[in-house]
Structures are given as structure tokens and as C-alpha cells.
Amino acid sequence: MALPGAHRPKGGIINLGGTTLKWFFGLSREADLQVLNNRIETMETHDQTVVHILDQHASISNDTLQLSWSNLVLLQELQLQSDTSTTSGLPSRLYSSELLHVQQT
């Protein structure tokens, strides 16, 4: 039972007991826990940054995929036009196997 108003200061001038217990039994001290807590907070910040970057990457990949599909449609239209025309030029050099390869990727 403690007397009201009386308090005992925590720790001593030299934390010999905590250091000895840590050395013998592997017990953690408050300083060790603070270091771990700081590392966890740093990792949380790093994780949030990684999630943000992955979100941006997914958006860019989605935009690129949509542009690729639009280009594929345009290439197919050019291929149809070159098949029906008698002129020789770039559209006539597009082969259906190349278009099929683009569709598969």
C-alpha cells in the first residue's frame, strides 16, 4: 500500500538491473522497445509510400493497356483498308500474324 502523494522515482542513475537482466535472459528494456517502435513507424511510412507508388503504377499500366487496344483497333482498320486497296504502302506491310501477336499481349 502506497502513501498518497508519495512516489518513487523510476529507475536509477545507472540502469544496472535492466542491463544485467537483458544480458542474462534476453529481456528487453524500455530503450529497446522504443527503438523497435521507431523502426515499426518507419516501416509503416515506407509501406504507405510503396502502396502509393503501386497505385500509380497500376493506373499507368491501365492507361497503357487502353491505348494499346485502341491502337490495335486502328491497325486492324488499316489492315482492312490495305487489303481492299491496290496501293502499296505501310498499311499493306502489316500482316495478320503481327496483329494476332499484338492481340495476345
Secondary structure, 3 states (H helix, E strand, C coil): CCCCCCCCCCCCCCCHHHHHHHHHHCCCCHHHHHHHHHHHHHHHHHHHHHHHHHHHHHHHHHHHHHHHHHHHHHHHHHHHHHHHCCCCCCHHHCCHHHHHHHHHC
